[in-house]
């Protein structure tokens, strides 16, 4: 069993065929909203396998709602609706019979604020592993150590794995949540402003870690930090007023954007 490489899985079965087209996830004609409010309209977007895609745009532009649609986290919100398709390796994640737990094993998520579970540090790392029956007890210690080393937290917590995670600093809690997300071996990792509450040193560490995880992992990150988007991503999508304005290579989007709205935003002329 590999402790570092994510395994390929289908939504409902343990085997998936790689389509070989370089696209991990694909939105087609996707519209999202809540009640009478439409948040995004008729979105088409490809997320390339093994890359980091940054989603940028003003608050309220729809980027976080889109991010949460990629593993159906919006399903939990009252009056949520969607039209169109989200494909994971060619299979529609909104198809009847899709098991959300299996989907979220493949498409993991790290939230803006740390959300450790009320259990020990080690049990936090193993929560998804146990829930999905990924490994036997004989592998638990190795998984905990491998994932905590991966996020740079092992040396700080190795002597207190049975302790509460709430005694850790905010930055350490976020790294623990990242270790927990990685422990299930996701193919895609969704990040919703994961460093917004972290200090600069921890932020730098997280960014370096994200760069090291690709291309073995496909990453999608929402960030309001334009410098961060430039530093970590291969491709950047600019959202504005409920629509996708532009999606291209990050360097091109920042240095020679095609649309006036993009140019105004990345240059700081629009907040």
C-alpha positions as CSV (number, residue, x, y, z in Angstrom):
1,X,0.0,0.0,0.0
2,X,1.3,3.4,-0.9
3,X,1.2,6.1,1.8
4,X,2.1,9.0,-0.5
5,X,0.5,8.5,-3.9
6,X,-3.3,9.0,-4.4
7,X,-5.0,6.0,-5.9
8,X,-7.5,6.4,-8.8
9,X,-11.1,5.6,-7.9
10,X,-14.5,5.9,-9.5
11,X,-17.3,7.6,-7.7
12,X,-19.0,4.4,-6.9
13,X,-16.4,1.7,-7.4
14,X,-12.7,1.2,-6.5
15,X,-11.4,1.4,-10.1
16,X,-11.5,4.2,-12.6
17,X,-10.2,4.4,-16.2
18,X,-8.0,7.4,-16.9
19,X,-9.6,9.2,-19.8
20,X,-6.1,10.4,-20.9
21,X,-7.3,13.8,-22.0
22,X,-5.5,15.7,-19.3
23,X,-8.7,16.9,-17.6
24,X,-9.5,15.8,-14.0
25,X,-12.8,17.7,-13.7
26,X,-15.0,19.5,-16.1
27,X,-18.0,21.8,-15.7
28,X,-20.4,22.0,-18.6
29,X,-23.3,24.5,-18.7
30,X,-23.2,24.8,-14.9
31,X,-25.5,27.2,-13.2
32,X,-25.7,27.4,-9.4
33,X,-27.9,29.3,-6.9
34,X,-29.9,29.4,-3.7
35,X,-33.6,29.9,-3.8
36,X,-34.4,32.7,-6.2
37,X,-30.8,33.9,-6.3
38,X,-28.5,32.8,-9.2
39,X,-24.8,32.8,-8.1
40,X,-23.2,31.4,-11.3
41,X,-24.7,31.1,-14.8
42,X,-23.8,28.7,-17.7
43,X,-20.2,28.0,-16.6
44,X,-17.9,25.9,-18.8
45,X,-14.5,25.2,-17.2
46,X,-11.8,22.4,-17.4
47,X,-9.5,21.6,-14.5
48,X,-6.3,20.1,-15.8
49,X,-5.0,17.0,-14.1
50,X,-1.9,17.4,-12.0
51,X,-2.0,21.2,-12.0
52,X,-2.9,24.0,-9.5
53,X,-5.8,26.1,-10.6
54,X,-6.4,29.4,-8.8
55,X,-9.9,30.9,-8.6
56,X,-9.8,34.7,-8.1
57,X,-12.3,37.5,-8.2
58,X,-14.2,40.0,-6.0
59,X,-16.2,38.8,-3.0
60,X,-19.6,37.5,-4.2
61,X,-18.4,36.6,-7.7
62,X,-19.2,32.9,-7.3
63,X,-15.8,31.3,-7.0
64,X,-16.4,29.7,-3.6
65,X,-19.8,28.5,-4.6
66,X,-18.2,26.9,-7.7
67,X,-15.4,25.3,-5.6
68,X,-17.9,23.8,-3.2
69,X,-19.9,22.4,-6.2
70,X,-16.9,20.2,-7.1
71,X,-17.6,17.8,-4.3
72,X,-21.2,18.8,-3.7
73,X,-20.7,20.6,-0.5
74,X,-23.4,23.0,-1.5
75,X,-25.9,20.2,-1.1
76,X,-26.0,20.9,2.6
77,X,-27.2,24.5,2.1
78,X,-30.9,25.2,2.2
79,X,-32.6,25.9,-1.2
80,X,-29.4,25.1,-3.2
81,X,-30.0,24.2,-6.8
82,X,-27.9,23.5,-9.8
83,X,-28.3,23.0,-13.6
84,X,-25.7,21.5,-15.9
85,X,-23.0,18.9,-15.2
86,X,-19.8,18.5,-13.2
87,X,-17.7,15.6,-14.6
88,X,-15.0,13.7,-12.7
89,X,-13.0,11.6,-15.1
90,X,-16.0,11.7,-17.4
91,X,-18.7,10.7,-14.9
92,X,-21.3,13.2,-13.7
93,X,-21.0,13.7,-10.0
94,X,-24.7,14.8,-9.9
95,X,-25.9,11.5,-11.4
96,X,-28.5,9.6,-9.3
97,X,-26.9,7.0,-7.0
98,X,-23.6,8.8,-6.6
99,X,-22.4,8.2,-3.1
100,X,-21.3,11.5,-1.5
101,X,-18.9,9.9,0.9
102,X,-17.1,8.1,-2.0
103,X,-17.1,11.3,-4.0
104,X,-15.5,13.3,-1.1
105,X,-12.9,10.7,-0.7
106,X,-11.8,11.4,-4.2
107,X,-12.3,15.1,-4.1
108,X,-11.1,16.4,-0.7
109,X,-11.5,19.8,0.8
110,X,-9.6,22.2,3.1
111,X,-11.6,25.1,4.5
112,X,-10.7,28.7,5.3
113,X,-10.7,28.2,9.0
114,X,-9.1,25.1,10.7
115,X,-11.8,22.6,11.7
116,X,-10.1,19.8,13.7
117,X,-12.4,17.1,15.0
118,X,-12.8,16.8,18.8
119,X,-10.5,13.8,19.0
120,X,-6.7,13.3,19.4
121,X,-4.2,14.5,16.8
122,X,-3.6,11.0,15.6
123,X,-7.3,10.2,15.4
124,X,-7.8,13.4,13.3
125,X,-5.4,12.2,10.7
126,X,-7.0,8.7,10.7
127,X,-10.6,9.9,10.7
128,X,-11.1,9.5,6.9
129,X,-8.9,6.4,6.7
130,X,-11.1,4.6,9.2
131,X,-14.4,5.9,7.8
132,X,-13.5,4.6,4.3
133,X,-11.8,1.4,5.5
134,X,-8.7,2.4,3.6
135,X,-6.1,0.5,5.7
136,X,-5.9,-1.9,8.6
137,X,-4.8,-1.1,12.1
138,X,-1.3,-2.3,11.4
139,X,-0.8,0.7,9.0
140,X,-2.3,3.4,11.2
141,X,1.0,4.5,12.8
142,X,2.7,4.7,9.5
143,X,-0.1,6.7,7.9
144,X,-0.1,9.2,10.8
145,X,3.6,9.7,10.6
146,X,3.8,9.9,6.8
147,X,1.0,12.5,6.6
148,X,2.2,14.6,9.5
149,X,5.7,14.6,8.0
150,X,4.3,15.5,4.6
151,X,2.8,18.7,6.0
152,X,5.8,19.5,8.2
153,X,4.0,18.9,11.5
154,X,5.6,15.6,12.7
155,X,8.5,17.0,14.7
156,X,6.2,19.4,16.6
157,X,3.6,16.8,17.6
158,X,5.2,13.3,17.5
159,X,5.5,13.2,21.3
160,X,1.8,14.1,21.8
161,X,-0.2,12.3,19.2
162,X,-2.8,11.4,21.8
163,X,-3.3,15.0,22.8
164,X,-6.1,17.4,21.8
165,X,-5.6,19.3,18.5
166,X,-7.1,22.3,20.2
167,X,-3.9,22.9,22.0
168,X,-2.1,23.5,18.7
169,X,-1.7,27.0,17.2
170,X,-4.1,28.0,14.5
171,X,-1.4,27.4,11.8
172,X,-0.7,23.9,13.2
173,X,-4.4,23.1,13.3
174,X,-4.7,24.0,9.6
175,X,-1.7,21.8,8.8
176,X,-3.3,19.0,10.7
177,X,-6.5,19.4,8.7
178,X,-4.5,19.3,5.6
179,X,-2.8,16.0,6.8
180,X,-6.3,14.6,7.4
181,X,-7.5,15.6,3.9
182,X,-4.4,14.0,2.3
183,X,-4.7,10.8,4.4
184,X,-7.5,9.4,2.3
185,X,-5.5,9.8,-0.9
186,X,-7.7,12.2,-2.9
187,X,-7.2,12.8,-6.6
188,X,-8.4,16.4,-6.3
189,X,-8.0,18.8,-3.4
190,X,-10.1,21.8,-3.0
191,X,-8.8,24.7,-0.9
192,X,-11.0,27.6,0.2
193,X,-8.6,30.5,1.2
194,X,-6.5,28.0,3.3
195,X,-3.9,30.5,4.4
196,X,-6.1,33.6,5.0
197,X,-5.7,33.2,8.8
198,X,-2.1,32.0,8.8
199,X,1.1,33.9,9.5
200,X,3.5,34.6,6.6
201,X,5.9,31.8,7.6
202,X,3.2,29.2,7.8
203,X,1.7,30.5,4.6
204,X,5.0,30.1,2.8
205,X,5.3,26.6,4.1
206,X,1.7,25.7,2.9
207,X,2.4,27.2,-0.5
208,X,5.6,25.2,-0.9
209,X,3.8,22.1,0.1
210,X,1.0,22.7,-2.5
211,X,3.6,23.1,-5.2
212,X,5.2,19.8,-4.2
213,X,1.9,17.9,-4.2
214,X,1.3,18.7,-7.9
215,X,1.5,16.9,-10.3
216,X,0.6,13.9,-8.3
217,X,-2.5,15.7,-7.1
218,X,-4.9,18.1,-8.8
219,X,-5.4,21.3,-6.7
220,X,-8.1,24.0,-7.0
221,X,-7.6,27.0,-4.7
222,X,-9.8,30.0,-4.0
223,X,-7.7,33.0,-2.9
224,X,-8.1,36.7,-2.6
225,X,-4.3,37.0,-2.4
226,X,-3.3,37.8,-6.0
227,X,0.4,37.4,-5.2
228,X,-0.4,33.9,-3.9
229,X,-2.3,33.0,-7.1
230,X,0.8,34.0,-9.1
231,X,3.2,32.1,-6.9
232,X,1.4,28.8,-6.7
233,X,-0.9,28.2,-9.7
234,X,-0.4,27.0,-13.2
235,X,-3.7,28.3,-14.4
236,X,-6.0,31.1,-13.1
237,X,-9.7,31.6,-13.5
238,X,-11.2,35.1,-13.0
239,X,-14.8,35.2,-11.8
240,X,-16.8,38.4,-11.9
241,X,-20.5,39.0,-11.2
242,X,-21.5,35.4,-11.4
243,X,-19.7,34.5,-14.5
244,X,-16.3,33.1,-15.6
245,X,-14.6,36.0,-17.4
246,X,-11.2,34.4,-18.2
247,X,-9.3,31.2,-17.7
248,X,-5.8,30.8,-18.9
249,X,-2.1,30.2,-17.9
250,X,-1.4,32.2,-14.7
251,X,1.4,34.3,-16.2
252,X,-0.7,35.2,-19.3
253,X,-3.7,36.2,-17.2
254,X,-1.7,38.5,-15.0
255,X,0.6,40.0,-17.6
256,X,-1.6,40.1,-20.7
257,X,-5.2,39.5,-19.8
258,X,-7.7,39.4,-22.7
259,X,-10.6,41.1,-21.0
260,X,-10.8,44.6,-19.5
261,X,-12.4,43.4,-16.3
262,X,-9.6,41.0,-15.7
263,X,-7.0,43.7,-16.4
264,X,-8.7,46.1,-13.9
265,X,-8.9,43.4,-11.2
266,X,-5.3,42.1,-11.4
267,X,-3.9,45.6,-11.6
268,X,-5.8,46.7,-8.5
269,X,-8.1,49.2,-10.3
270,X,-11.1,47.0,-9.2
271,X,-11.6,45.6,-5.7
